[in-house]
Amino acid sequence: MPDKIEILAVDLLEKHRPVVNNLRKMANSLGLDFGWHYLLDLTWIINQLGLDTPGQPLKILDAGAGVGVLQWYLASQGAQVLSVDRLDRAHLALRFRGRFRVTGLRAQDLHSMPQTMLSSTMPLKRRLVDLGRGLAGWMGGRAGRGSVTLYHQDLQTLTDIPDNTLDAVVAVSALEHNSPEDLGLVVKELLRTLKPGGKILATLGAARDQDWFHEPSQGWNYSADSLRKHFNLATDTADNYACYNEILAALRECAELRDNLAGFYARSGDNGMPWGKWDPQYLVVGVCKIKT
């Protein structure tokens, strides 16, 4: 697979319907919501990874993972996932621990379940629901052969990850929250962790012509030339930015994404879809960078 830059079109959803359905099912069972374009991001990344390739389980770093569904999906498919985020997830909810093999890279990255239960600030009702989902996970058996290892760290300084040890790095709408000045440094550090031939698969906001900052989502939107620069891609790396207007028009008419917009958007004007109004202001672009 060559390096590439691909604006994500809504026809991805129909082309990969089984993946979309599985993602929805898993997110619902874990009590997770999707960002307005995340089904596009996730479907593209999963399709590019090639999880059904025979061989040893893939070692994958999920950059800026939070508690998002991708890490759990990859673990359910047998991958060994290193989940990295600046967010401290030491008190990870029981519904994740019950269903998946979860550890911390260091002692401070994941506290014990009794510590988590005692320190929880969730209302009692939510705590009981979380406990119930955790117990259901244990009783139902672990999901897949894979695992998730939590690592609380900034993406510029992955000091506990050796060079040339990972098969892939994935990043769902996470790298765009770094400044343009820092993005290249993050990419360089992620590449360091990859084996030769390993790949970065990242989704970011796409700018039609010139980079710009989207205030509500606090994320940068990048032109194709900027992505080539920050990901150290060849100047002739293929892209489909010429289709920007056509793809945006189709996105704005996408009933599947519009009608399933997560409820949290309606509660705030400070997000990617302020006050729950379906009005996409940018497209999402996937970048594939192969380590040589």
N, C-alpha and C positions, 0 to 999 in steps of 0.2 A: 504494500500500500504506500503510495507516494504522499509527501506532504500536501496538504490542501487547505483551502479556506472555503467554507460552504455556508451561505445563508440558509437557514432552515425553513423549508416550506411546509405548509400544513398537510400536504399529501403524505408526509411521513407517517401520520397517524393511521391512515388507512393501509399504507404499504406494510406496516408492522403492527397490525391490530392485535395479534396475540400478546406481544410485549406490552402494548398499551393497556390491555385488559388486566394482565398480571400486575402491572405497576399500580393500577387503580385498586385492585383487590388487596394488595399488600399495604398500601397507604391507608386504606380504610380500616384494615385490621389493626394497624398500629396507631390509629388516631392522628394521622398526619394529613396536612393539606398541601396541595401543589401551588407553587407560584404560577402566575397566569400563563407563562410559556414553558413551564418546566417539563410537561409531557413531551414537548418537542426536543428539549435539551437531552432528557433522559433516553428517549428512544434513539436519537442519533448516536449518543455515546455508546449505548449498549450494542447497537448494530455495528459500530466501528470496532468494538473490542474483539468480537469473534469468540465469545465465551464457550462455544461448542467445539472449539479446536481440541482434538485429543492431546493428551500429555499431562504434565504435572499441573496442579492448580496454579492459576495466575496469582502473582503477588502484585497487588494494586494499591496505590496511594490515592485516597479520596481527599483532595485539597479543598479546604473550607467546607468540610462535610456537615458540620453541625450535628443534628440528629436526622438529617434528610434520608429519604427512602433509598437512594442509590446504594449506599454502603450495605444496607440490609438485603437489598435485591441481589447484589453481587455475592454476598456471603451465602445466600440461599442457592446460588448457582455453583458454589464450591470454591469461590475465590478467597484468598487470604488478604483481607483488607486492612490497610493501615489508615485510620481515620484521623486526619489532622485538622485542627481548628484553633483559632485564638480564643474561642469560647471554651470556658472550663466546664467539662462534662463529667467531673469526678463523681457527681451524684446522679448518674444516668438512671432514668426511670426504669422501674422493674419490668414494664411491658417489653422492653428491648432485651433485658438480661435473661428473661425467662425463655425467650424464643430463639436467641442467638448465642453463640459462643463469644462472649465479650471479655476482654482483658484490658489492662492498661500497660502501655509500653514501660512506664515507670510507676512506682508506688503511688505517686501523687496524681496520676492520670485517671485512676478509677478507685474510689473508696468502696469499702465493703457494703453489702446490702443492708446490714443492721445500721451502719452509720447513715446510710442514705435514708432509710425509713425514719430514723430518729430526728434527722435534720430537715426533713421535708417541710416546706412552707405551703404546700398545696392544701386547699380546703379538704376537709375530711372526706366529702363525697368523691372528689377527684382522686384522692389517695386510695380509697377503697376500689375505685374502678381500675386504677393502675395496678394495684395488688392483684385484682381478679384477672386482669390480662396477663400479668406475670405468671400466676399459677396455671392459667390455661396453657401458656407457652410451655412450661415445664411438663405438664401432663401430656401435651400433644407431641412432645419430642422436639429436638432441635431442628430448625429449618435449614436443610442442606448440610453439606460437608464442610462449609467454609467457616470463617471466623472474622471478627472485627476487633482490632487493637486500637484503643484510643490514645492519642498523643496531643497534649495541650501545648501548642507551639505556633509561633509565627512562621509563615511559609518562607521567609527570607533566611531563616536560621534553623534548618532541620538537623541540628548537631548530633542527634542520636540515630540518624539513619546513615549507614555506610554508603560509599560510592558504589554504583553499578550493581544494585541489588534488586531492583524492582522491574517488573515486566511492563507496567503501564502506570500513568498518572491520569486521573480524571478530575475534572473541576466543573461543577454545574453553577454557572452564573456567579462565580466566586472571585475570579481573578480581576474582574472589572472594578472591584471595590478597592483595588490598589491604585495609587496615582500612576499616571503615565511614566513618571520618573522611576517608580519602583517596579513596574510590571516586568521590565527586562531582567531585573535582579531576581525576581521571584522565579521567572522561567528558567534562568540559569541554574538556580538552586534545585529546582525540580528535575532538570536534565541531569544534574550530577548524580541523583539517586537512581537513575534508570540504567539498566543494562544496555549495551550497544544493541540497536534494533528495537529497543523499547520505544513507546510512544506516549506523548502527551495528547490527551483529548480534552479540550476545554471549550466551553461555550461562554460567549460574552455578548454584550450589546453591539449592534452593527450601526455605524454611521454611514449614510449614503455617500457623503463627500469629505467632510471634515470632522475630526474628533469633537465630541461635545459631551458635557456632563449632565446626566438626568438627575435633577435634584430630588424628586420624590423617592427614587430607589437608591440614591447615593451611589450610582454606578456610571462608569465611562462607557461611551459608545465609540467604536473604533472604525476607521476606514480600512480598506484592504491593505493599503500601503503601510499604515501604522502597525497592523498585525504582522506583516512581513518583517518589519523592523524589530518589534518587540519579541517575536518568536524566532528571530534569526532564520527566516525563510528566504529562499532564493527569490530574486526579483521577478522571475517568471512563474512562480507558484500560482497554480490555477485558482480562480475565484469566480463566483457568479454574481458579483455586485451589479453587473449590467441589468440584472432582473429585479433589482431592489423594489421599484415601484409596483411591478406586477405581483411580487410575493407579498408586499405589504397590503395591497388591495385584497388579496385572497385571505390574509390573516384577519383583516377587519371584518370579513364576512363569515368567519369560521364559527358556526353555531356551537360546535362541540366545546371549544374553549370558552366562548362567551357565556354559554348557559351553565357551565360548571365552574364559574369563577368562585374561588374560595371566599367564605363569608368574612374573613378578617379584613379584606379590602374595603368593605362597606363601613368599617368602624374607624377609618382614618383617611386623612387627605395626604398623609406623609408616607406613601408607598408607591409601588409600581403601577397601580391602577386606582388613583385617588377616589375615595368615597364609592368604590365599587362600580364606577362607570366604565363600561367596556370601550376603551379608546386607545388602542396601541399606538405609542409614539415612536417606537423603534422596532427593529427586527432583531432576531438572535442569530449569531454566526458561530459555527463550529470550526475549530482550528485543530488540525492534526499535524503534529511535529514529531518526526522520527529521529531518534538519536543515532548518529553515525559513529 
